[in-house]
Amino acid sequence: MNNQYVIPLFVAGSLLLTLFAFFLIAYLLVQKNKQNQYQLEKTQMIFDHENNILRTKIEEQENTMDQISKELHDNIKSVLGFAQMSMYNIAGLATDNEQAVLINKTNNIIGDVIENLHNISHSLNSNFVKNIGLIDSITKEIEHVQLSKKLICNMEVSGEPFSLSPEKEIHIFRIAQEAIQNCLKHANATNLNFALDYLPGLFTMKISDNGDGFDKNKVYAMKGLGFLNMFQRTRYVHGALEVDSAPSEGSTITLTLNPNTDGLNN
């Protein structure tokens, strides 16, 4: 074949191959982008579905605790109040000093139970937490725990306290409650310390005890310790929860979050 035809044909073939390669790459990129977009939409749907389940579960927990709080306050507390009034009437009928002492002790026990129910009712009620704020809610919870004389509790607040959203403060308070209950039930601790740190754009709550501790690598496998609920509430407020513990070395739970980030319900 004449060279004058070979060179144009070679050039034309090269151009065709280049165009084909270009369109093939472009087609593959478009398909890849479509696949990535589909995967992103699928992941977002799964994420939204999990968030809706989490939101529903936490709302059900709060509704249940509010109902228990109302039952304690309106019914059980009232019944105990009537019982205490009856004991006062019985005290007037006592015929000797031994009976009076026994009745007085019983009255004191009933009074303590009423006061405990009052404290529990408030701590369960989300509106009470919203009204008095996070710091006062944790302070009152600590005071209630110390009445049992099972733990020495301390709380330190650093930085300039600012208000988080009412929903966030409820979830943070519930995390604190879970930590307290875990410490009371399982840690065999004598000291429990809270540290709330308010920094611009960052809130930190650190809870530490001097109890038995545990293997932190097994925290997700623990059942009945409340960690699952704590992690769920942390996720709800877009925070991070770190658990640091080792056998015989106590434990520390640290919650950090950006106060300006909306929770799942916003």
Residue pairs with C-beta under 8 A, 6 or more apart in sequence:
51 264
54 232
54 235
54 236
54 264
55 236
55 264
55 265
57 232
58 171
58 232
58 233
58 236
61 229
62 126
62 170
65 124
65 125
65 126
66 124
66 125
66 126
66 127
68 124
69 120
69 121
69 122
69 124
69 125
69 128
70 121
70 125
72 117
72 120
72 121
72 124
73 117
73 118
73 121
76 117
77 114
77 117
77 118
77 121
80 110
80 113
80 114
80 117
81 114
83 110
84 107
84 110
84 111
84 114
87 103
87 106
87 107
87 110
88 107
90 103
91 100
91 103
91 104
91 107
94 100
94 103
116 144
116 147
119 140
119 144
120 144
122 128
122 140
123 129
123 137
123 140
123 141
123 144
123 177
126 170
128 137
129 137
129 166
129 169
129 170
129 173
130 166
130 169
130 170
132 140
133 163
133 169
134 164
134 169
134 172
134 173
134 196
135 157
135 161
135 196
137 169
137 173
138 155
138 173
138 176
138 194
138 196
139 155
141 173
141 176
141 177
141 180
142 153
142 155
142 180
142 192
142 194
145 151
145 153
145 180
145 184
145 192
146 152
146 153
150 184
151 183
151 184
151 189
151 190
151 191
151 192
152 190
152 191
152 192
153 191
153 192
153 193
153 194
154 191
154 192
154 193
154 194
155 193
155 194
155 195
155 196
156 193
156 194
156 195
156 196
157 195
157 196
157 197
157 198
158 195
158 196
158 197
158 198
159 197
159 198
159 199
160 198
161 196
161 198
162 198
162 259
163 169
164 172
164 203
164 259
165 263
165 266
167 237
167 263
167 265
167 266
168 237
168 257
168 259
168 263
171 233
171 234
171 236
171 237
171 263
172 205
172 233
172 237
172 255
174 229
174 233
175 205
175 230
175 233
175 234
175 241
175 253
175 255
176 194
176 205
176 207
178 226
178 227
178 229
178 230
179 207
179 226
179 230
179 253
180 192
181 226
182 225
182 226
182 227
183 189
183 192
183 209
183 211
186 211
186 212
186 225
187 209
187 211
187 212
187 213
187 250
187 251
188 211
188 212
189 209
189 210
189 211
189 212
189 250
190 210
191 209
191 210
192 207
192 208
192 209
193 206
193 207
193 208
193 209
194 205
194 206
194 207
195 204
195 205
195 206
195 207
195 208
196 203
196 204
196 205
197 203
197 204
197 205
197 206
201 258
201 259
201 260
202 256
202 257
202 258
202 259
203 256
203 257
203 258
203 259
204 254
204 255
204 256
205 254
205 255
206 252
206 253
206 254
206 255
207 252
207 253
207 254
208 250
208 251
208 252
208 253
209 250
209 251
210 250
211 250
211 251
212 247
212 248
212 250
213 245
213 246
213 247
213 248
213 249
213 250
213 251
214 222
214 245
214 246
214 247
214 251
215 245
215 246
215 247
216 243
216 244
216 245
216 246
216 251
219 227
219 243
219 245
220 227
227 243
230 241
230 253
231 241
234 240
234 241
234 255
234 257
235 264
236 263
236 264
236 265
237 257
237 261
237 263
238 257
238 258
238 261
238 262
238 263
238 264
239 255
239 256
239 257
239 258
240 255
240 256
240 257
241 253
241 254
241 255
242 253
242 254
242 256
243 251
243 252
243 253
244 251
244 252
244 253
244 254
245 251
245 252
